[in-house]
């Protein structure tokens, strides 16, 4: 007996207000998956409360400027399985602020599709280089960005957990 599985196509597009709940779920689930064991539960909860509440995400979905290009979402069968966004930090440099994939959907090229969408947007704004911060110890994130030609530029300590800074030409 043969089994034929339905092929799932991933579509990346700009987020709309109807995607806020999906963005929140992806970002919350991915935060717990990525940072549990690296950060305290209290810290993770504080990040989720500040950045991934519905009101803030809705505002950020409705906002687009060079400093914040708005959210992009990756959709599989209409369901949000990834979310990302960035903006310019100066006239020629972009920053990836958010790039999260549903934990069960990693290693399927979704992160690359979202990164490409953000990168193309930042290039259209005039960026020739791109930056990202990754929590020290987040090996999945570090390996992803290194595979995308980001090079390590240094370590920063903004709060209780150090971050690693990476950049690449775009």
Buried (B, 14 or more C-beta within 10 A) or exposed (E): EEEEEEEEEBEBEBBEEEBBEBBBBBBBBBBBBBBEEBBEEEBBBEBBEEBBBEEBBBEBBEEBEBEBBBBBBBBBEEBBBBBBBBBBBEEEBBBBBBBBBBEEBBEBEBBBBBBBBBBEBBEEBEBEBBBBBBBBBBEBBBEBBBEBEBEEEEEEEEEEBEBBBBBBEB
